[in-house]
């Protein structure tokens, strides 16, 4: 599993295929000094949060 981070350290993309990460780089025209590709452990769990939903819950 690979993680693609931007120059500020934010995780931008995760995929099991290294070529998919490179395709993401090309799609968004990230220069070679603007990203870092890291090999992640296969058991790494990525938790996604829907910000709109959590804001809705906090407003009630």
ChimeraX attribute file (.defattr): number of C-alpha atoms within 10 A of each C-alpha:
attribute: neighborCount
match mode: 1-to-1
recipient: residues
	/A:1	14
	/A:2	19
	/A:3	20
	/A:4	23
	/A:5	17
	/A:6	16
	/A:7	14
	/A:8	9
	/A:9	11
	/A:10	12
	/A:11	14
	/A:12	13
	/A:13	15
	/A:14	20
	/A:15	13
	/A:16	13
	/A:17	11
	/A:18	16
	/A:19	11
	/A:20	14
	/A:21	19
	/A:22	13
	/A:23	11
	/A:24	15
	/A:25	21
	/A:26	11
	/A:27	9
	/A:28	8
	/A:29	10
	/A:30	14
	/A:31	10
	/A:32	9
	/A:33	8
	/A:34	13
	/A:35	18
	/A:36	16
	/A:37	17
	/A:38	13
	/A:39	12
	/A:40	15
	/A:41	10
	/A:42	9
	/A:43	7
	/A:44	8
	/A:45	8
	/A:46	7
	/A:47	5
	/A:48	6
	/A:49	8
	/A:50	7
	/A:51	9
	/A:52	8
	/A:53	9
	/A:54	10
	/A:55	10
	/A:56	9
	/A:57	9
	/A:58	7
	/A:59	6
	/A:60	5
